[in-house]
Amino acid sequence: METHPTASPAVAAAAGFDPDAFLVVPGRTFWDLRVGEVFRAPSRTLTDAHAAAFQTVSADNHPVHYDAEWARRHGHAAPVVHGLQVLAFTAPGATLFPHLIGEVFISFLEVSCTFLGEVHSGDTLYPQLSITDLVPEGDNGIVVTEATVHNQRGELVLSGRHKYLLRRR
């Protein structure tokens, strides 16, 4: 039974619509994943507004992040974007990864990273996750990813690792 696009929610429900089955992409299991798969996040150009918003949320009020003169006096070309803000762009939810694994995701186990270069307002970042290991563990499995962020000049500004716990079925 087809319903009209402007049908009420009750009509849609009666037609068999199931919100739990409304997936962005078909779900995959732990066993469907492969070492070497890459999950990219959309590129993002950082602005002063992004940095100010993160400063508010993180409560990190060090002048290196907002005082151009302080930053220059201490050897920086401009205020430096918070490192944790750059790391946040590698969140799995910034990519299609959680949509692909859907209901099998249990938890984000671990994150580590090295900050390799400064990021400033106006820089465009290109984050991605690459699966480096798949470790079966009982009824679950651990997915290990390499997390990287490059800037618009192709410079690697962050390199790290994430671990996620997934149900294997």
Secondary structure by P-SEA (a helix, b strand, c coil): ccccccccaaaaaaacccccccccccccccccccccbbbbccbbbbcaaaaaaaaaaacccccccccaaaaaaaccccccccaaaaaaaacccccccccccccccccccbbbbbbcccccccbbbbbbbbbccccccccbbbbbbbbbbbcccccccccbbbbbbbccc
